[in-house]
Amino acid sequence: MLENLREPQTVSSLWGAVRSRSEVVTFQRFTLALDFLYLIGAVEWDDGMLRRKQP
């Protein structure tokens, strides 16, 4: 999913980009993955947009 966050985007647009992938499939898995990425500091929420954090 991180490879789809090259540019900041909304949750809806990211969902649209990844929902057909076999490892995602359901919105529940998608939100759990986003939660995990946020918890480990890989993404951030800024002014309504998801951004990939730079190391």
QUIRA-V725798 format. One record per residue. N is the residue number from 1. OMEGA is omega as a letter, one per 30 degrees, with the letter a starting at -180 (none if undefined). Layout:
n->N omega->OMEGA
n->N omega->OMEGA
This chain:
n->1 omega->a
n->2 omega->l
n->3 omega->l
n->4 omega->a
n->5 omega->l
n->6 omega->l
n->7 omega->l
n->8 omega->l
n->9 omega->l
n->10 omega->l
n->11 omega->a
n->12 omega->a
n->13 omega->l
n->14 omega->l
n->15 omega->l
n->16 omega->a
n->17 omega->a
n->18 omega->a
n->19 omega->l
n->20 omega->l
n->21 omega->a
n->22 omega->a
n->23 omega->l
n->24 omega->l
n->25 omega->a
n->26 omega->l
n->27 omega->l
n->28 omega->l
n->29 omega->l
n->30 omega->a
n->31 omega->l
n->32 omega->l
n->33 omega->l
n->34 omega->l
n->35 omega->a
n->36 omega->a
n->37 omega->l
n->38 omega->a
n->39 omega->a
n->40 omega->l
n->41 omega->a
n->42 omega->l
n->43 omega->l
n->44 omega->l
n->45 omega->a
n->46 omega->l
n->47 omega->l
n->48 omega->a
n->49 omega->l
n->50 omega->l
n->51 omega->l
n->52 omega->l
n->53 omega->l
n->54 omega->a
n->55 omega->none
